[in-house]
Amino acid sequence: METFQVTCTRCRQTRWVYMAEAPTKFVCQRCQAVLAGRNAVDPLPTVGQRERGRRLAARRTPTPAEIQPAQEPRSALPLATGS
């Protein structure tokens, strides 16, 4: 048995598998679960999911004009004065 670096034929992600022989075709467990209809996150989002992700990212990312300059921290304790 050896460890082989393989690429999933569906999602093109690199995986390391422990097998007797190097596989010619490989589908990762996540893609197998998606294709079987099980409850798994699909590593290949649909066009609609990608567009929704772009819209959410644009809404979350502030423009440079929206970023407030840093303010100096105020000390909670009064400064000690030496007498």
VENQUISUL-V468705 format. One record per run of one state. SS is the DSSP state (H for helix, E for strand, - for the rest). FROM is the first residue (numbers start at 0). TO is the last residue. If there is no record, write none. Layout:
# VENQUISUL-V468705
ss->{SS & SS}
from->{FROM & FROM}
to->{TO & TO}
This chain:
# VENQUISUL-V468705
ss->{- & E & - & E & - & H & - & H & - & H & -}
from->{0 & 1 & 7 & 13 & 19 & 28 & 35 & 46 & 60 & 63 & 66}
to->{0 & 6 & 12 & 18 & 27 & 34 & 45 & 59 & 62 & 65 & 82}
